[in-house]
Amino acid sequence: MNISVYNVYSQYLKDKFGEKVYKLPISLPLTCPNRDGCVGTGGCIYCGEEGGSFENLPNTLSVREQVEKNKQYIEGRYKAKKFISYFQSFTNTYMPLEDFKEQIEESIVEDVVGISVSTRPDCIQDEYLEYLAYIGEKYDLEITVELGLQTVNYHTLMKINRGHSLAEFIDAVIRNKKHGIRTCAHLILNLPWDNTQDAIENAKILSALGVEEVKLHALYIVEGTELGRMYKEGEISLISKEEYMERVITFLEHLDENIVIQRIIGRAPEENSLFVNWNESWWKIRDEIVAEMEKRNTKQGIKCNYLNGKALKKIIKK
Protein backbone atom coordinates (compact mmCIF):
# COMPACT_ATOMS: atom_id res chain seq x y z
CA MET A 1 0.00 0.00 0.00
CA ASN A 2 1.40 3.37 -1.02
CA ILE A 3 1.00 5.65 2.01
CA SER A 4 1.50 9.39 1.60
CA VAL A 5 -0.39 10.78 4.61
CA TYR A 6 2.38 10.04 7.12
CA ASN A 7 6.14 9.49 7.19
CA VAL A 8 6.38 5.72 6.72
CA TYR A 9 9.29 3.82 8.32
CA SER A 10 9.78 1.35 5.47
CA GLN A 11 10.16 4.22 3.01
CA TYR A 12 12.60 6.00 5.33
CA LEU A 13 14.78 2.86 5.40
CA LYS A 14 14.55 2.41 1.64
CA ASP A 15 15.57 6.02 1.05
CA LYS A 16 18.50 5.73 3.48
CA PHE A 17 19.84 2.31 2.52
CA GLY A 18 18.76 2.10 -1.12
CA GLU A 19 16.47 -0.91 -0.69
CA LYS A 20 14.04 -2.54 1.69
CA VAL A 21 15.47 -3.36 5.14
CA TYR A 22 14.15 -6.11 7.41
CA LYS A 23 14.31 -6.47 11.19
CA LEU A 24 15.82 -9.57 12.80
CA PRO A 25 14.04 -10.00 16.17
CA ILE A 26 16.19 -11.09 19.12
CA SER A 27 14.91 -12.34 22.47
CA LEU A 28 17.12 -12.45 25.56
CA PRO A 29 16.37 -14.33 28.82
CA LEU A 30 15.85 -11.09 30.73
CA THR A 31 13.49 -9.64 33.27
CA CYS A 32 12.45 -6.07 34.01
CA PRO A 33 13.18 -3.71 36.93
CA ASN A 34 9.44 -3.34 37.26
CA ARG A 35 9.14 -7.06 37.91
CA ASP A 36 12.11 -7.96 40.08
CA GLY A 37 11.59 -5.35 42.79
CA CYS A 38 14.17 -2.80 41.61
CA VAL A 39 11.49 -0.19 40.87
CA GLY A 40 8.39 -2.33 41.34
CA THR A 41 6.84 -5.78 41.26
CA GLY A 42 4.23 -7.36 39.03
CA GLY A 43 5.23 -5.38 35.96
CA CYS A 44 2.95 -3.14 33.93
CA ILE A 45 -0.66 -4.17 34.39
CA TYR A 46 -1.01 -5.13 30.70
CA CYS A 47 2.26 -7.06 30.29
CA GLY A 48 2.12 -10.82 29.79
CA GLU A 49 4.88 -13.33 30.33
CA GLU A 50 6.25 -12.89 26.81
CA GLY A 51 7.18 -9.25 27.39
CA GLY A 52 7.04 -7.17 24.23
CA SER A 53 7.01 -10.02 21.72
CA PHE A 54 5.18 -13.22 20.96
CA GLU A 55 6.73 -14.50 17.72
CA ASN A 56 10.45 -14.60 18.50
CA LEU A 57 12.72 -17.61 18.43
CA PRO A 58 13.37 -19.20 21.86
CA ASN A 59 15.69 -17.14 24.04
CA THR A 60 17.60 -20.32 24.84
CA LEU A 61 19.33 -19.80 21.49
CA SER A 62 22.31 -17.48 21.44
CA VAL A 63 22.00 -14.04 19.88
CA ARG A 64 24.14 -15.14 16.95
CA GLU A 65 21.98 -18.24 16.38
CA GLN A 66 18.77 -16.17 16.43
CA VAL A 67 20.21 -13.60 14.03
CA GLU A 68 21.49 -16.21 11.60
CA LYS A 69 18.29 -18.29 11.65
CA ASN A 70 16.03 -15.26 11.14
CA LYS A 71 18.34 -13.86 8.48
CA GLN A 72 18.36 -17.13 6.55
CA TYR A 73 14.56 -17.36 6.67
CA ILE A 74 13.93 -13.75 5.60
CA GLU A 75 16.57 -13.92 2.86
CA GLY A 76 14.88 -16.99 1.42
CA ARG A 77 11.36 -15.65 1.63
CA TYR A 78 11.83 -12.01 0.62
CA LYS A 79 15.19 -11.97 -1.19
CA ALA A 80 16.30 -9.56 1.53
CA LYS A 81 19.81 -8.15 1.51
CA LYS A 82 19.91 -5.66 4.41
CA PHE A 83 18.86 -6.09 8.02
CA ILE A 84 18.50 -4.49 11.45
CA SER A 85 19.29 -6.55 14.55
CA TYR A 86 16.35 -5.86 16.85
CA PHE A 87 16.60 -6.58 20.58
CA GLN A 88 12.88 -6.74 21.22
CA SER A 89 11.60 -8.45 24.38
CA PHE A 90 11.70 -6.98 27.89
CA THR A 91 14.41 -4.49 28.95
CA ASN A 92 17.51 -5.03 26.84
CA THR A 93 19.82 -2.66 28.71
CA TYR A 94 18.92 -4.16 32.10
CA MET A 95 22.13 -6.15 32.50
CA PRO A 96 25.78 -5.50 33.40
CA LEU A 97 27.55 -3.38 30.79
CA GLU A 98 30.02 -6.11 29.81
CA ASP A 99 27.16 -8.56 29.19
CA PHE A 100 25.37 -5.92 27.13
CA LYS A 101 28.48 -5.38 25.00
CA GLU A 102 28.78 -9.12 24.37
CA GLN A 103 25.15 -9.44 23.21
CA ILE A 104 25.44 -6.42 20.89
CA GLU A 105 28.65 -7.74 19.33
CA GLU A 106 27.00 -11.11 18.66
CA SER A 107 24.22 -9.40 16.70
CA ILE A 108 26.59 -7.83 14.16
CA VAL A 109 26.80 -10.09 11.13
CA GLU A 110 27.18 -9.52 7.40
CA ASP A 111 24.48 -7.30 5.84
CA VAL A 112 23.33 -5.87 9.19
CA VAL A 113 23.06 -2.08 8.69
CA GLY A 114 21.54 -1.13 12.03
CA ILE A 115 20.87 -2.14 15.62
CA SER A 116 17.66 -1.37 17.48
CA VAL A 117 17.49 -1.84 21.25
CA SER A 118 14.17 -1.88 23.08
CA THR A 119 14.31 -0.77 26.72
CA ARG A 120 12.76 1.38 29.44
CA PRO A 121 13.43 5.10 29.97
CA ASP A 122 14.80 4.38 33.45
CA CYS A 123 17.34 1.92 32.02
CA ILE A 124 19.26 4.42 29.89
CA GLN A 125 22.74 5.34 31.10
CA ASP A 126 25.59 7.22 29.44
CA GLU A 127 28.05 4.31 29.57
CA TYR A 128 25.71 2.09 27.55
CA LEU A 129 25.01 4.85 25.07
CA GLU A 130 28.72 5.63 24.66
CA TYR A 131 29.27 1.99 23.74
CA LEU A 132 26.38 1.98 21.26
CA ALA A 133 27.70 5.16 19.66
CA TYR A 134 31.15 3.56 19.40
CA ILE A 135 29.69 0.43 17.76
CA GLY A 136 27.67 2.54 15.34
CA GLU A 137 30.75 4.41 14.22
CA LYS A 138 33.02 1.36 14.11
CA TYR A 139 30.69 -0.75 11.95
CA ASP A 140 28.83 2.09 10.18
CA LEU A 141 25.49 1.12 11.75
CA GLU A 142 22.38 3.18 12.45
CA ILE A 143 21.66 2.85 16.18
CA THR A 144 18.14 3.28 17.54
CA VAL A 145 16.92 2.96 21.11
CA GLU A 146 13.22 2.12 21.37
CA LEU A 147 11.73 3.51 24.58
CA GLY A 148 8.46 2.27 26.04
CA LEU A 149 6.67 5.45 27.13
CA GLN A 150 3.01 4.48 26.40
CA THR A 151 1.65 7.92 27.40
CA VAL A 152 2.89 11.32 28.58
CA ASN A 153 0.07 11.42 31.15
CA TYR A 154 1.88 10.72 34.43
CA HIS A 155 -1.42 9.92 36.18
CA THR A 156 -2.03 7.13 33.66
CA LEU A 157 1.58 5.95 34.01
CA MET A 158 0.88 5.40 37.70
CA LYS A 159 -2.40 3.62 36.93
CA ILE A 160 -0.67 1.12 34.64
CA ASN A 161 2.13 0.57 37.19
CA ARG A 162 4.73 1.71 34.70
CA GLY A 163 7.35 2.34 37.38
CA HIS A 164 8.60 5.61 35.88
CA SER A 165 7.22 9.04 35.04
CA LEU A 166 7.54 11.37 32.06
CA ALA A 167 10.77 12.85 33.44
CA GLU A 168 12.75 9.65 32.91
CA PHE A 169 11.64 9.53 29.29
CA ILE A 170 12.71 13.12 28.69
CA ASP A 171 16.07 12.40 30.30
CA ALA A 172 16.58 9.31 28.15
CA VAL A 173 15.78 11.16 24.90
CA ILE A 174 18.19 13.97 25.77
CA ARG A 175 20.94 11.45 26.54
CA ASN A 176 20.31 9.55 23.31
CA LYS A 177 20.65 12.79 21.35
CA LYS A 178 23.87 13.68 23.15
CA HIS A 179 25.39 10.45 21.85
CA GLY A 180 23.93 10.70 18.34
CA ILE A 181 21.49 7.84 18.86
CA ARG A 182 17.97 7.82 17.40
CA THR A 183 14.94 7.42 19.67
CA CYS A 184 11.77 5.53 18.82
CA ALA A 185 8.96 6.18 21.32
CA HIS A 186 6.27 3.55 21.90
CA LEU A 187 2.76 4.84 22.64
CA ILE A 188 -0.62 3.26 23.39
CA LEU A 189 -3.36 5.66 22.33
CA ASN A 190 -6.34 3.80 23.80
CA LEU A 191 -5.32 3.39 27.44
CA PRO A 192 -8.57 3.51 29.50
CA TRP A 193 -7.51 6.59 31.49
CA ASP A 194 -6.42 8.71 28.50
CA ASN A 195 -8.48 10.85 26.13
CA THR A 196 -8.03 12.73 22.86
CA GLN A 197 -6.27 15.61 24.59
CA ASP A 198 -3.67 13.13 25.85
CA ALA A 199 -3.14 11.95 22.26
CA ILE A 200 -2.46 15.56 21.24
CA GLU A 201 -0.09 16.10 24.18
CA ASN A 202 1.75 12.90 23.23
CA ALA A 203 2.38 14.39 19.80
CA LYS A 204 3.44 17.75 21.22
CA ILE A 205 5.94 16.33 23.70
CA LEU A 206 7.55 14.02 21.11
CA SER A 207 7.75 16.86 18.59
CA ALA A 208 9.24 19.30 21.10
CA LEU A 209 11.87 16.73 22.11
CA GLY A 210 12.75 15.98 18.49
CA VAL A 211 12.15 12.24 18.82
CA GLU A 212 13.10 10.59 15.52
CA GLU A 213 10.58 7.73 15.39
CA VAL A 214 7.24 6.65 16.85
CA LYS A 215 5.57 3.28 17.15
CA LEU A 216 1.85 3.25 17.99
CA HIS A 217 0.08 0.29 19.55
CA ALA A 218 -3.55 -0.40 20.28
CA LEU A 219 -3.94 -1.83 23.76
CA TYR A 220 -4.56 -5.55 23.85
CA ILE A 221 -5.61 -7.39 26.99
CA VAL A 222 -3.98 -10.65 28.03
CA GLU A 223 -5.50 -13.29 30.28
CA GLY A 224 -3.73 -13.58 33.63
CA THR A 225 -2.70 -9.92 33.84
CA GLU A 226 -4.01 -7.29 36.26
CA LEU A 227 -5.54 -5.45 33.31
CA GLY A 228 -7.23 -8.69 32.27
CA ARG A 229 -8.79 -8.98 35.71
CA MET A 230 -9.98 -5.37 35.58
CA TYR A 231 -11.47 -5.93 32.12
CA LYS A 232 -13.35 -9.08 33.12
CA GLU A 233 -14.70 -7.46 36.28
CA GLY A 234 -15.92 -4.39 34.42
CA GLU A 235 -13.55 -1.94 36.13
CA ILE A 236 -12.42 -0.49 32.80
CA SER A 237 -13.93 0.05 29.38
CA LEU A 238 -12.20 0.45 26.04
CA ILE A 239 -12.93 2.97 23.32
CA SER A 240 -14.36 1.88 19.99
CA LYS A 241 -12.29 1.20 16.89
CA GLU A 242 -13.65 4.40 15.37
CA GLU A 243 -12.48 6.42 18.38
CA TYR A 244 -9.04 4.80 18.20
CA MET A 245 -8.82 5.75 14.54
CA GLU A 246 -9.80 9.32 15.44
CA ARG A 247 -7.08 9.50 18.08
CA VAL A 248 -4.45 8.21 15.66
CA ILE A 249 -5.44 10.78 13.04
CA THR A 250 -5.43 13.59 15.62
CA PHE A 251 -2.06 12.44 16.95
CA LEU A 252 -0.53 12.38 13.47
CA GLU A 253 -1.93 15.79 12.59
CA HIS A 254 -0.19 17.31 15.62
CA LEU A 255 3.08 15.40 15.18
CA ASP A 256 6.12 16.96 13.49
CA GLU A 257 6.10 15.81 9.86
CA ASN A 258 9.77 14.79 10.07
CA ILE A 259 9.19 12.11 12.71
CA VAL A 260 9.20 8.63 11.19
CA ILE A 261 6.18 6.40 11.94
CA GLN A 262 7.11 2.76 12.44
CA ARG A 263 3.47 1.73 12.77
CA ILE A 264 0.05 3.15 13.64
CA ILE A 265 -1.37 -0.08 15.06
CA GLY A 266 0.42 -3.23 16.15
CA ARG A 267 0.00 -6.93 15.63
CA ALA A 268 -1.08 -8.76 18.74
CA PRO A 269 -1.38 -12.41 19.83
CA GLU A 270 -4.92 -13.78 19.73
CA GLU A 271 -4.08 -16.81 21.87
CA ASN A 272 -4.73 -16.22 25.59
CA SER A 273 -6.03 -12.72 24.86
CA LEU A 274 -9.28 -11.17 26.02
CA PHE A 275 -9.24 -8.24 23.61
CA VAL A 276 -7.22 -7.73 20.41
CA ASN A 277 -7.73 -4.94 17.86
CA TRP A 278 -11.55 -5.07 17.99
CA ASN A 279 -11.37 -8.57 16.43
CA GLU A 280 -10.09 -7.13 13.15
CA SER A 281 -6.80 -7.51 11.29
CA TRP A 282 -4.24 -4.83 12.14
CA TRP A 283 -3.59 -4.07 8.46
CA LYS A 284 -7.32 -3.54 7.81
CA ILE A 285 -7.52 -0.92 10.57
CA ARG A 286 -4.33 0.71 9.28
CA ASP A 287 -5.79 0.91 5.79
CA GLU A 288 -9.01 2.41 7.14
CA ILE A 289 -7.05 5.11 8.98
CA VAL A 290 -5.06 5.97 5.85
CA ALA A 291 -8.23 6.04 3.71
CA GLU A 292 -9.97 8.33 6.21
CA MET A 293 -6.99 10.71 6.25
CA GLU A 294 -6.98 10.81 2.45
CA LYS A 295 -10.73 11.46 2.44
CA ARG A 296 -10.27 14.41 4.83
CA ASN A 297 -7.27 15.67 2.87
CA THR A 298 -5.22 15.70 6.07
CA LYS A 299 -1.73 14.43 6.87
CA GLN A 300 0.99 14.20 9.50
CA GLY A 301 2.14 17.56 10.82
CA ILE A 302 -0.69 19.67 9.43
CA LYS A 303 -1.46 20.98 12.95
CA CYS A 304 2.11 21.09 14.24
CA ASN A 305 2.07 24.86 14.67
CA TYR A 306 2.79 25.12 18.39
CA LEU A 307 6.63 25.15 18.49
CA ASN A 308 9.07 28.07 18.29
CA GLY A 309 7.02 30.72 20.05
CA LYS A 310 3.49 30.20 18.78
CA ALA A 311 2.22 33.31 20.58
CA LEU A 312 4.73 35.52 18.77
CA LYS A 313 3.83 34.50 15.24
CA LYS A 314 1.06 37.07 14.81
CA ILE A 315 3.29 39.85 16.13
CA ILE A 316 6.12 38.89 13.79
CA LYS A 317 3.76 38.95 10.78
CA LYS A 318 2.82 42.56 11.56
C-alpha positions in Angstrom: 0.0 0.0 0.0 1.4 3.4 -1.0 1.0 5.7 2.0 1.5 9.4 1.6 -0.4 10.8 4.6 2.4 10.0 7.1 6.1 9.5 7.2 6.4 5.7 6.7 9.3 3.8 8.3 9.8 1.4 5.5 10.2 4.2 3.0 12.6 6.0 5.3 14.8 2.9 5.4 14.5 2.4 1.6 15.6 6.0 1.1 18.5 5.7 3.5 19.8 2.3 2.5 18.8 2.1 -1.1 16.5 -0.9 -0.7 14.0 -2.5 1.7 15.5 -3.4 5.1 14.2 -6.1 7.4 14.3 -6.5 11.2 15.8 -9.6 12.8 14.0 -10.0 16.2 16.2 -11.1 19.1 14.9 -12.3 22.5 17.1 -12.5 25.6 16.4 -14.3 28.8 15.8 -11.1 30.7 13.5 -9.6 33.3 12.5 -6.1 34.0 13.2 -3.7 36.9 9.4 -3.3 37.3 9.1 -7.1 37.9 12.1 -8.0 40.1 11.6 -5.4 42.8 14.2 -2.8 41.6 11.5 -0.2 40.9 8.4 -2.3 41.3 6.8 -5.8 41.3 4.2 -7.4 39.0 5.2 -5.4 36.0 2.9 -3.1 33.9 -0.7 -4.2 34.4 -1.0 -5.1 30.7 2.3 -7.1 30.3 2.1 -10.8 29.8 4.9 -13.3 30.3 6.3 -12.9 26.8 7.2 -9.3 27.4 7.0 -7.2 24.2 7.0 -10.0 21.7 5.2 -13.2 21.0 6.7 -14.5 17.7 10.5 -14.6 18.5 12.7 -17.6 18.4 13.4 -19.2 21.9 15.7 -17.1 24.0 17.6 -20.3 24.8 19.3 -19.8 21.5 22.3 -17.5 21.4 22.0 -14.0 19.9 24.1 -15.1 16.9 22.0 -18.2 16.4 18.8 -16.2 16.4 20.2 -13.6 14.0 21.5 -16.2 11.6 18.3 -18.3 11.6 16.0 -15.3 11.1 18.3 -13.9 8.5 18.4 -17.1 6.6 14.6 -17.4 6.7 13.9 -13.7 5.6 16.6 -13.9 2.9 14.9 -17.0 1.4 11.4 -15.7 1.6 11.8 -12.0 0.6 15.2 -12.0 -1.2 16.3 -9.6 1.5 19.8 -8.1 1.5 19.9 -5.7 4.4 18.9 -6.1 8.0 18.5 -4.5 11.4 19.3 -6.5 14.6 16.3 -5.9 16.9 16.6 -6.6 20.6 12.9 -6.7 21.2 11.6 -8.4 24.4 11.7 -7.0 27.9 14.4 -4.5 28.9 17.5 -5.0 26.8 19.8 -2.7 28.7 18.9 -4.2 32.1 22.1 -6.2 32.5 25.8 -5.5 33.4 27.6 -3.4 30.8 30.0 -6.1 29.8 27.2 -8.6 29.2 25.4 -5.9 27.1 28.5 -5.4 25.0 28.8 -9.1 24.4 25.1 -9.4 23.2 25.4 -6.4 20.9 28.7 -7.7 19.3 27.0 -11.1 18.7 24.2 -9.4 16.7 26.6 -7.8 14.2 26.8 -10.1 11.1 27.2 -9.5 7.4 24.5 -7.3 5.8 23.3 -5.9 9.2 23.1 -2.1 8.7 21.5 -1.1 12.0 20.9 -2.1 15.6 17.7 -1.4 17.5 17.5 -1.8 21.3 14.2 -1.9 23.1 14.3 -0.8 26.7 12.8 1.4 29.4 13.4 5.1 30.0 14.8 4.4 33.4 17.3 1.9 32.0 19.3 4.4 29.9 22.7 5.3 31.1 25.6 7.2 29.4 28.0 4.3 29.6 25.7 2.1 27.6 25.0 4.9 25.1 28.7 5.6 24.7 29.3 2.0 23.7 26.4 2.0 21.3 27.7 5.2 19.7 31.1 3.6 19.4 29.7 0.4 17.8 27.7 2.5 15.3 30.8 4.4 14.2 33.0 1.4 14.1 30.7 -0.8 12.0 28.8 2.1 10.2 25.5 1.1 11.8 22.4 3.2 12.5 21.7 2.8 16.2 18.1 3.3 17.5 16.9 3.0 21.1 13.2 2.1 21.4 11.7 3.5 24.6 8.5 2.3 26.0 6.7 5.4 27.1 3.0 4.5 26.4 1.7 7.9 27.4 2.9 11.3 28.6 0.1 11.4 31.2 1.9 10.7 34.4 -1.4 9.9 36.2 -2.0 7.1 33.7 1.6 5.9 34.0 0.9 5.4 37.7 -2.4 3.6 36.9 -0.7 1.1 34.6 2.1 0.6 37.2 4.7 1.7 34.7 7.4 2.3 37.4 8.6 5.6 35.9 7.2 9.0 35.0 7.5 11.4 32.1 10.8 12.9 33.4 12.8 9.7 32.9 11.6 9.5 29.3 12.7 13.1 28.7 16.1 12.4 30.3 16.6 9.3 28.1 15.8 11.2 24.9 18.2 14.0 25.8 20.9 11.4 26.5 20.3 9.6 23.3 20.7 12.8 21.3 23.9 13.7 23.1 25.4 10.5 21.9 23.9 10.7 18.3 21.5 7.8 18.9 18.0 7.8 17.4 14.9 7.4 19.7 11.8 5.5 18.8 9.0 6.2 21.3 6.3 3.5 21.9 2.8 4.8 22.6 -0.6 3.3 23.4 -3.4 5.7 22.3 -6.3 3.8 23.8 -5.3 3.4 27.4 -8.6 3.5 29.5 -7.5 6.6 31.5 -6.4 8.7 28.5 -8.5 10.9 26.1 -8.0 12.7 22.9 -6.3 15.6 24.6 -3.7 13.1 25.8 -3.1 12.0 22.3 -2.5 15.6 21.2 -0.1 16.1 24.2 1.7 12.9 23.2 2.4 14.4 19.8 3.4 17.8 21.2 5.9 16.3 23.7 7.6 14.0 21.1 7.7 16.9 18.6 9.2 19.3 21.1 11.9 16.7 22.1 12.7 16.0 18.5 12.2 12.2 18.8 13.1 10.6 15.5 10.6 7.7 15.4 7.2 6.6 16.9 5.6 3.3 17.2 1.9 3.3 18.0 0.1 0.3 19.5 -3.5 -0.4 20.3 -3.9 -1.8 23.8 -4.6 -5.6 23.8 -5.6 -7.4 27.0 -4.0 -10.6 28.0 -5.5 -13.3 30.3 -3.7 -13.6 33.6 -2.7 -9.9 33.8 -4.0 -7.3 36.3 -5.5 -5.5 33.3 -7.2 -8.7 32.3 -8.8 -9.0 35.7 -10.0 -5.4 35.6 -11.5 -5.9 32.1 -13.4 -9.1 33.1 -14.7 -7.5 36.3 -15.9 -4.4 34.4 -13.6 -1.9 36.1 -12.4 -0.5 32.8 -13.9 0.0 29.4 -12.2 0.4 26.0 -12.9 3.0 23.3 -14.4 1.9 20.0 -12.3 1.2 16.9 -13.7 4.4 15.4 -12.5 6.4 18.4 -9.0 4.8 18.2 -8.8 5.8 14.5 -9.8 9.3 15.4 -7.1 9.5 18.1 -4.5 8.2 15.7 -5.4 10.8 13.0 -5.4 13.6 15.6 -2.1 12.4 16.9 -0.5 12.4 13.5 -1.9 15.8 12.6 -0.2 17.3 15.6 3.1 15.4 15.2 6.1 17.0 13.5 6.1 15.8 9.9 9.8 14.8 10.1 9.2 12.1 12.7 9.2 8.6 11.2 6.2 6.4 11.9 7.1 2.8 12.4 3.5 1.7 12.8 0.1 3.1 13.6 -1.4 -0.1 15.1 0.4 -3.2 16.1 0.0 -6.9 15.6 -1.1 -8.8 18.7 -1.4 -12.4 19.8 -4.9 -13.8 19.7 -4.1 -16.8 21.9 -4.7 -16.2 25.6 -6.0 -12.7 24.9 -9.3 -11.2 26.0 -9.2 -8.2 23.6 -7.2 -7.7 20.4 -7.7 -4.9 17.9 -11.6 -5.1 18.0 -11.4 -8.6 16.4 -10.1 -7.1 13.2 -6.8 -7.5 11.3 -4.2 -4.8 12.1 -3.6 -4.1 8.5 -7.3 -3.5 7.8 -7.5 -0.9 10.6 -4.3 0.7 9.3 -5.8 0.9 5.8 -9.0 2.4 7.1 -7.0 5.1 9.0 -5.1 6.0 5.8 -8.2 6.0 3.7 -10.0 8.3 6.2 -7.0 10.7 6.3 -7.0 10.8 2.5 -10.7 11.5 2.4 -10.3 14.4 4.8 -7.3 15.7 2.9 -5.2 15.7 6.1 -1.7 14.4 6.9 1.0 14.2 9.5 2.1 17.6 10.8 -0.7 19.7 9.4 -1.5 21.0 12.9 2.1 21.1 14.2 2.1 24.9 14.7 2.8 25.1 18.4 6.6 25.1 18.5 9.1 28.1 18.3 7.0 30.7 20.0 3.5 30.2 18.8 2.2 33.3 20.6 4.7 35.5 18.8 3.8 34.5 15.2 1.1 37.1 14.8 3.3 39.8 16.1 6.1 38.9 13.8 3.8 38.9 10.8 2.8 42.6 11.6 
